[in-house]
Amino acid sequence: QVQLVESGGGLVQPGGSLRLSCAASGSIVSINTMGWYRQAPGKKRELVAAITSAGSTNYADSVKGRFTISRDNAKNTVYLQMNSLKPEDTAVYYCNADVVRSSWRRDDHWGQGTQVTVSS
């Protein structure tokens, strides 16, 4: 069993910053790609940023230069540093992890989501 626990969401002023954290625990051999997705009202869930176990990253065009994804493999934790936040960043942010459970089993897991609200 694998659990993803997210933290760091909340209310912030435009131009402010937040750091999201997501810690994976349970039966884990290793974790391949970890990522952050978000879903705003009236929009589909979209990839915000992703990072491989080797450290390669990918960002949505809308957050490039403002957000930074990182991970601590020893802690099975992924972070999303969000700077210069805009109202359009308001969404529920979801953590995702591609988890290797055994030599033959690979599972895709999601966190429960954390609300990020950017407003004056």
Summary of the structure (lengths in Angstrom):
residues: 120
radius of gyration: 14.1
end to end distance: 40.3
largest distance: 49.3
contacts: 355
relative contact order: 0.32
helix: 5%
strand: 58%
